[in-house]
Amino acid sequence: MGFIGLGNMGFHMATRLLQAGYSLAAHDANPALSARITQHGATWANSAQEVASAAEIVFLCLPTPNIVEEVLIGEAGVSQGSTVKIVVDTSTTGPETTFRLADSLRRNHIDLIDAPISGGTAGAENGSLAVMASGNPASYEAIVPVLRCISSKIFYLGSKAGQGQIMKIINNMLCATATLSAFEGLVLGSKAGLDSQTMLDVLNASSGRSFATEVKIPRCVLNREFPLQFPVKLLLKDIKLCLDESVRASVPMWVNETTRQMLSFSVSQGNGSNDYGTLIKHYETWAGTQFGNPS
């Protein structure tokens, strides 16, 4: 088995594969991460090509489509490997890039299964991620036992690589829009003097609940800690991918376009590398109030 991309998500996923008994050749662009993964039993590889010459199945967990493309078909990329037969891309790469890369890899007799994930670092660590997979049915069936090491919820979206990516960017778009909407409402309630925890309790017992009110805000915002789990700039990348797809499909997304504008504004204010929970601070500044309290 091979694994490329050992960031916040990838490291936990790779560790779970090792814990399940798989031998793992691992690589990241940051060589400083080698000690972190080799102490769990992985073998360090110096390039993507080296990983793909040591493993028939190679997983990717990378931040942006251009990095995925370079890792797969660059000069020292996976496509140059001598052993690899299946690539499993858990990144949010977007459907258009995935369609193109799948065609390119197929010419080298490599199947691309796009299998983007959702569930955050906690889900990666405890193996409860949601996986949205698509691609060659035989290759998909071959990797299902491996996917079960990282996921308790595996969905097969179809035989065309890229369908999983469409599902993932829709998911992230809805998550982002619901989160911003929740921030607006909670800041209004704070300004009116409502208790932060009580507001969440009411929402989560009512029709206004969402992942934001049930998970994200209680864990990351209520106590004002804002741990880095998913940066604003990567969420903006995913929203742009979704809106690009909506234009290609002639599907209007007026509400979600407002979400993109808010995320773009936040990045322009220097907030791109911070967790998307910090977006609430813009609303708090404008309203002259604060939601939650330090624990």
FIPA-704876 format. One record per residue (C-alpha): x, y negated, z. Coordinates in steps of 0.25 Angstrom, whole numbers. Last residue first. Example, Ala and Ser with C-alpha at 12.3 -4.5 7.8 and 13.67 -1.06 7.14 Angstrom:
BEGIN
ZATI     xx     yy     zz
ZATI     55      4     29
ZATI     49     18     31
This chain:
BEGIN
ZATI     xx     yy     zz
ZATI    -54   -112    115
ZATI    -54   -125    107
ZATI    -68   -130    104
ZATI    -78   -129     93
ZATI    -83   -139     83
ZATI    -78   -153     83
ZATI    -83   -167     80
ZATI    -81   -179     72
ZATI    -89   -175     61
ZATI    -79   -177     50
ZATI    -68   -172     58
ZATI    -76   -160     62
ZATI    -80   -157     48
ZATI    -65   -157     44
ZATI    -62   -148     56
ZATI    -71   -137     51
ZATI    -62   -134     40
ZATI    -52   -129     51
ZATI    -59   -115     50
ZATI    -53   -114     36
ZATI    -40   -111     42
ZATI    -29   -121     39
ZATI    -20   -121     27
ZATI    -29   -129     19
ZATI    -31   -140     29
ZATI    -23   -151     23
ZATI    -34   -161     21
ZATI    -35   -157      6
ZATI    -37   -142     11
ZATI    -49   -147     19
ZATI    -55   -155      7
ZATI    -53   -142     -2
ZATI    -61   -134      8
ZATI    -72   -144      8
ZATI    -73   -145     -7
ZATI    -73   -130     -8
ZATI    -84   -129      2
ZATI    -92   -139     -6
ZATI    -90   -131    -18
ZATI    -97   -120    -10
ZATI   -110   -127    -10
ZATI   -110   -130    -25
ZATI   -107   -116    -29
ZATI   -112   -115    -43
ZATI   -111   -101    -50
ZATI   -106   -103    -65
ZATI    -97    -90    -63
ZATI    -84    -97    -67
ZATI    -88   -108    -58
ZATI    -92    -99    -46
ZATI    -78    -92    -48
ZATI    -71   -105    -46
ZATI    -79   -108    -34
ZATI    -75    -95    -28
ZATI    -61    -97    -31
ZATI    -61   -111    -25
ZATI    -68   -106    -12
ZATI    -56    -95    -11
ZATI    -45   -106    -12
ZATI    -52   -115     -2
ZATI    -52   -103      8
ZATI    -38   -102      5
ZATI    -35   -117      7
ZATI    -43   -117     20
ZATI    -35   -106     27
ZATI    -40    -93     32
ZATI    -37    -88     45
ZATI    -29    -99     52
ZATI    -34   -100     66
ZATI    -44   -112     68
ZATI    -42   -113     83
ZATI    -54   -123     86
ZATI    -61   -113     95
ZATI    -73   -113     86
ZATI    -66   -113     74
ZATI    -58   -100     72
ZATI    -66    -88     78
ZATI    -80    -94     80
ZATI    -79   -102     67
ZATI    -74    -91     58
ZATI    -83    -79     63
ZATI    -98    -81     65
ZATI    -99    -96     61
ZATI    -90    -95     49
ZATI    -94    -81     45
ZATI   -108    -87     44
ZATI   -120    -90     54
ZATI   -130   -101     50
ZATI   -142    -91     51
ZATI   -142    -90     66
ZATI   -135    -82     77
ZATI   -121    -86     72
ZATI   -126   -100     70
ZATI   -131   -101     84
ZATI   -118    -95     90
ZATI   -110   -104     82
ZATI   -117   -117     86
ZATI   -116   -112    101
ZATI   -101   -110     99
ZATI    -99   -125     94
ZATI   -109   -132    104
ZATI   -118   -142     98
ZATI   -115   -157    100
ZATI   -120   -162     87
ZATI   -106   -164     81
ZATI   -103   -150     85
ZATI   -116   -145     77
ZATI   -112   -153     65
ZATI    -98   -147     66
ZATI   -105   -133     66
ZATI   -113   -136     54
ZATI   -102   -141     45
ZATI    -92   -130     50
ZATI   -103   -120     46
ZATI   -105   -125     32
ZATI    -90   -125     31
ZATI    -89   -110     35
ZATI   -101   -106     26
ZATI    -94   -112     14
ZATI    -81   -105     17
ZATI    -87    -92     20
ZATI    -96    -93      7
ZATI    -84    -96     -2
ZATI    -76    -85      5
ZATI    -86    -75      2
ZATI    -88    -79    -13
ZATI    -73    -79    -14
ZATI    -73    -65     -9
ZATI    -84    -59    -18
ZATI    -78    -65    -30
ZATI    -64    -59    -26
ZATI    -71    -45    -24
ZATI    -76    -46    -39
ZATI    -62    -49    -43
ZATI    -58    -35    -48
ZATI    -69    -29    -56
ZATI    -74    -16    -50
ZATI    -84    -21    -40
ZATI    -87    -28    -27
ZATI    -82    -17    -17
ZATI    -84    -22     -3
ZATI    -75    -17      9
ZATI    -79    -21     23
ZATI    -71    -15     34
ZATI    -58    -20     28
ZATI    -43    -19     30
ZATI    -41     -4     31
ZATI    -53     -1     23
ZATI    -47     -8     11
ZATI    -36      3     11
ZATI    -47     14     10
ZATI    -54      6     -1
ZATI    -41      5     -9
ZATI    -43     17    -18
ZATI    -58     14    -20
ZATI    -55      0    -25
ZATI    -45      6    -35
ZATI    -55     15    -40
ZATI    -66      4    -41
ZATI    -57     -5    -49
ZATI    -59    -19    -43
ZATI    -67    -26    -32
ZATI    -65    -28    -17
ZATI    -72    -37     -7
ZATI    -65    -33      7
ZATI    -71    -38     20
ZATI    -61    -37     31
ZATI    -63    -29     44
ZATI    -49    -24     45
ZATI    -45    -30     59
ZATI    -34    -39     54
ZATI    -40    -42     41
ZATI    -53    -45     47
ZATI    -47    -54     57
ZATI    -39    -61     46
ZATI    -51    -65     39
ZATI    -63    -56     35
ZATI    -64    -57     20
ZATI    -56    -49      9
ZATI    -53    -49     -6
ZATI    -52    -36    -12
ZATI    -48    -37    -27
ZATI    -44    -24    -32
ZATI    -33    -25    -43
ZATI    -30    -12    -50
ZATI    -15    -11    -55
ZATI    -12     -5    -69
ZATI     -3    -16    -73
ZATI    -14    -21    -83
ZATI    -24    -20    -72
ZATI    -15    -30    -64
ZATI    -18    -41    -74
ZATI    -33    -38    -75
ZATI    -34    -38    -60
ZATI    -26    -51    -59
ZATI    -36    -58    -69
ZATI    -49    -53    -62
ZATI    -43    -57    -48
ZATI    -39    -71    -52
ZATI    -53    -73    -57
ZATI    -59    -67    -45
ZATI    -53    -74    -34
ZATI    -40    -71    -26
ZATI    -45    -69    -12
ZATI    -34    -59     -8
ZATI    -37    -45     -5
ZATI    -31    -40    -18
ZATI    -30    -25    -19
ZATI    -20    -21    -29
ZATI    -20     -7    -34
ZATI    -10      1    -42
ZATI      3     -3    -36
ZATI     15      5    -39
ZATI     25     -2    -48
ZATI     23    -17    -44
ZATI     23    -28    -55
ZATI      8    -30    -54
ZATI     11    -33    -39
ZATI     19    -45    -42
ZATI     33    -48    -43
ZATI     31    -56    -56
ZATI     17    -60    -52
ZATI      5    -52    -55
ZATI     -1    -48    -42
ZATI      7    -57    -32
ZATI      6    -69    -41
ZATI     -9    -67    -43
ZATI    -12    -65    -29
ZATI     -4    -78    -26
ZATI    -11    -86    -36
ZATI    -25    -80    -31
ZATI    -22    -86    -16
ZATI    -19    -80     -2
ZATI    -15    -66     -4
ZATI    -19    -53      2
ZATI    -15    -42     -8
ZATI    -16    -27     -7
ZATI     -7    -17    -15
ZATI    -11     -3    -18
ZATI     -1      6    -25
ZATI     11      2    -16
ZATI     26      0    -17
ZATI     28     -6    -30
ZATI     16    -16    -28
ZATI     23    -21    -15
ZATI     36    -23    -22
ZATI     28    -31    -33
ZATI     22    -40    -22
ZATI     36    -43    -17
ZATI     46    -41     -6
ZATI     38    -29      0
ZATI     38    -26     15
ZATI     34    -12     20
ZATI     23    -12     30
ZATI     23     -6     44
ZATI     17    -16     53
ZATI     31    -23     56
ZATI     32    -24     41
ZATI     20    -34     40
ZATI     25    -45     50
ZATI     39    -43     46
ZATI     36    -45     31
ZATI     28    -58     33
ZATI     41    -67     32
ZATI     41    -62     18
ZATI     30    -72     14
ZATI     26    -68      0
ZATI     20    -56      6
ZATI     22    -41      4
ZATI     18    -28     10
ZATI     21    -13      7
ZATI     11     -5     15
ZATI     10      9     20
ZATI     -4     12     24
ZATI     -7     18     38
ZATI    -20     10     42
ZATI    -11      1     50
ZATI     -3     -3     38
ZATI    -16     -6     30
ZATI    -21    -15     42
ZATI     -8    -22     43
ZATI     -9    -26     28
ZATI    -23    -32     31
ZATI    -18    -40     43
ZATI     -6    -45     35
ZATI    -15    -48     23
ZATI    -25    -57     30
ZATI    -16    -67     37
ZATI     -5    -66     26
ZATI      2    -53     22
ZATI      0    -54      7
ZATI      4    -42     -1
ZATI      0    -28      3
ZATI      5    -14     -3
ZATI      0      0      0
